[in-house]
Amino acid sequence: MPSEAVRAQLALLSAAFRGTLAPRLAEVEAAWTRLQADGSAEASAELRNVTHGLVGSAGTFGLHDVGDAARPIDLALAPFAAAQQAPPPAVVTSLAPVVTALLAVLRRHLAQA
């Protein structure tokens, strides 16, 4: 079991991470809007980078639902990011409900803050 000092430090780190949710929400929204508008490899990479970061860090700070909501986007866009290619329009279209779900989870956490 972690010591009281370690628990306090983790609580501070968790609060700091939660403080990044609003900018990350804005990043997801901007990248998603751009990907829908131009379907570019750059917009896809931006969305993938943000979601990849959420997958990697959210669970560490107890926000498993954020990581779970971001994971399908990260996985869907990873091959295109690696190849520096734009995803096909069908892939972008298929991501709409998943991105909507991620945005809802992020907004819920922000409303609870």
N, C-alpha and C positions, 0 to 999 in steps of 0.2 A: 504494500500500500504506500502511495507517495506521501511524503512528509507534508506538513501544513505549508511550509514554504514553497514546495513544488506545486501544490494545489493552488496556492495564491498566484504563483507565476503563470500557471496554465490558465487561470481565470482571466488574468490580464491579457494574455495572448489571445484568448477566445474573444474577449471584448474588442481587442484591436482588429481581429479578423472580421467580426460582425460590422465594424466600422467601415470595412471595405465593400460591403454588400451594395450600397447605393451606387458607387462608381462602377462596380462590376455589372450591376443591372443596366446602367446606362451604356456600358460597352457592349453587352449582349444585344440590347435594343438597336444600337447604331450599326453593329456588324450585321445583324439580321436584316435590318432595313436595306442596307447596302447590298447584301447578298441577294435579296429578293429583287432589287432594282436592276443590278447589273450582272449578277451571277459570276462575278470575277473570282479568280484564284485568291486575290488579295483579301477580299471580303470573307471568303471561306476560311482562309488561314487566320484572320482576325477572330472570327467566331470560334474556330477550333482552339485557338490559343486561350481565349477566355474560359471556355468550357473545360479545357484540359486543366487549367489552373484550379478551377472549382472542384473538379473531380479529385485532384491531388491533395487539396487542402481542407475542404469542407468537413470531411469525416473526422479529421484530426481534432477539430474544434466542436464536435458534437452535432454538426449540421449534415447528418447522413442523407437526409432527403434532398438537400441541394446537390450533393455529389451524385446521388442516384438520378436526379432529373437531368443533370448535365452530361452524364456518361453516354447516353445514346447519341448525342450530338457529337461529342468528341470522337466516338468510335466511327460514326458515319463519315465524318470529314477527315479523319486521320490519313486514309490512303491518298486523298487528293492533296492534302497538305504536303505529304512526303514526296509526291510527284510534282508538286508545284503546279497543279492543274485545277481548273474550275470543275466543280461537280456538275454532272448533268442536271438539266432542269427538273427531271423526275425526282432526283435525290433532294433537291432544294424543296420541292413541293412536299415531299414525304416528311420533311423536318418540321413543317408548320405546327402540327399539334404538339410535338415534343418541345419546340422552342416556347410555345405558348405555356406549356406546363412548367417549364423552368422559370419563366418570367413570373408566373403566379406564385411559385414557391419562394422566389426571392422577394417578391412584394409582401408576401405573408410574413416573412421574417423581419422585414423592415417595419411593418405595421406593429409587430410585437416589441420592437426595440424601445 
